[in-house]
């Protein structure tokens, strides 16, 4: 629990402090490793994952996309392991929740990918939630007799997400700092 909780805290802090970067697939370590062992064509060949050219079998960029999506599913599922352990240690619930995370997070990701620009503060809200869940695992559960109240947990998580979404809606990106500088509160 301490390891998972610490992992969540560090992930949340990194998420808060890391600048937004452009996605560069050619620098992804999984794709670079795959290209080291399997030759890849530069063009798509319909719906084929592999093509044969001059007697050599080549992977197509479509296979790279599939590989990238599936590795992303596993990474998302790894994040959900400590989160479910914060709630329960029942093996059936832990197993099924992680299977459902693998199946459902990709759809949720693509749903939220379009909303990221609109809800620009959601990144920080999610980072705070990760830190809170990590603190719950590392410290708060022990402080409250091995179980932090679930109602408080859900209230905190929903409150943080609501504030970040409503804040994104009512404060335009960049305007928040201008308003704070031009109208300081004493």
N, C-alpha and C positions, 0 to 999 in steps of 0.2 A: 504494500500500500504506500509506503514512504517513497519508493522508487517511482511508482505511477503518479503519485501526487506531485512530486518534485518535477517530473517530466511535464505535467500539465502547467505548473506554475511557470517554468522556464519557457514553454511554448507560448503562453499568454503574454509574458513580458516581451519575448522576441516579436510577437505579432504586433504589439503596441508600438515598439520602437523601430521596427524594420521599415525602411522606405518602400513605397510601391515601385515595383520594377516591371519592365516589359517582359513578356514571356519569350524566351529564346529556346525553342525546342532542340536546336542543334547542340546546345550546351548541356542538355539533360543527361545525367550520368547513365541512366538506363538505356537511352537511345544510343549514346556513344558506345556503350558496352556491346549492345546488339549489333551495331554497325561494324564493330571490330571483328566479329565472328561470322556475320552473314552479310554478303554483298547486297546493296539496296539500289534499285533503279532510281533515277531522278524524276521520272514521270509516272503518273497513274496509268494503269492498264485495265480500265473498266473496274469490275468488281473483284478482280483477282488479287489474292494475297501473294502469290508467287507467279513468276513467269520464267520461261526457259529461253535463254538467248545464247547462241553459239555453243550449245551444249552445257552452259552453266546455269544453275538455278539461282535466280535473284528474288529477293523479297521486294515488294512494292511499298510505297509510302503508306498505302492503306493498312498494311500489316503493322507499320510503326504506330499509326494512330490507334489501332486496336490495342497494341501492347501498352501504349501510354495510358489509355483509358483504364485498362485492367489494373495496371500498377497503381494508378491513382485511387481506384476502389480499395485496394489493399491498404494504402496509406491512410485513407479516410477511416477504414475499419480499425487500424491500429490506434488511432486517436480515440475511438469509442470504447476500447478495452478499459482504460482507466476510468472513464466516465461511468460505465456500468458497475465497476467494482466499488465506486463511491456510493451506489445505491443498494447493491445486494451481492452476496457471495454464492447464491443459489446457482449451481452449474447449468441447469436447463435454461434459466433466464439469461445468464451470461452468454451461452452459446447461441441461442435464438436471436438475441438482440444484435449480436455481431453479424450473424448471417443476414438479418434484415438490414443492418447498416450497409453491408456490401451491396445488397440488392437495391436499396432505396436512396442512398446518398448521391449517386450519380444523377438521378432525376432531380433531386433537391438542389444539387449544385447548379445544374443548367437552369433551373427555375430562378435561383437567386443570382446567377451570373448576370442576367439582364437587369436586375434591380440594384446591383452594386453601385452603379453610378448615382442612382437616386438616393440610396441609403448609404452615403459615404461614411457615416459614423458607426455603421454596423460592425465594421472591422474592429473598432475599439470596444464596442459592447461585447462582442464575442471573446475578445482577449480578456476582458474583465471577468466574464463568465468562466473561462478556462482557469484563471487565477483563483477565483472563488471555489471552484470544484476541487482544484488542487489543494487549496488551504483546508477545505473541508476534509479531505482525505488525510492530510498530514497533521493537522492540528485541531480543527473544530470538532471532529467526531470524538476525540479523546476528551476534549474540554466539556462536552455535553453527555458524558457517560456512554460512549461508544456509538451514539447515534444523534447527529445534528437533526433537529426537527425538519421533517420533509416539507411541511407547509412554509417554513421560513426559507428553505432552499428554493422551492418553486417560486415563492414570492420575490426573492432576490433575483433569480434568473429572469423571470418575466419582467420585473421592474427595470432591470438593466437593459434588456433588449427593447422594451417599450420606449425608454428614455432615448436610447441611441437612434431608434427609428423615427420617433417624433422630432427629436433634435435635428435629424437630417432633413426632415420635411419642412421645418419652420426656419431653420438657419441655413442659408445658402452657403455653399462651400467657399471659404475665404471671407465671408461677411462676419462670421462670429468674432474673428480677431479684430476686425475694423470696429465693430460695435463695442467690444470690450475696451478698445483704446480710446475711442471718441466719447464714450459714456461710461467712465469708470464708476464703479459702485464703491462707496465708502463704508 
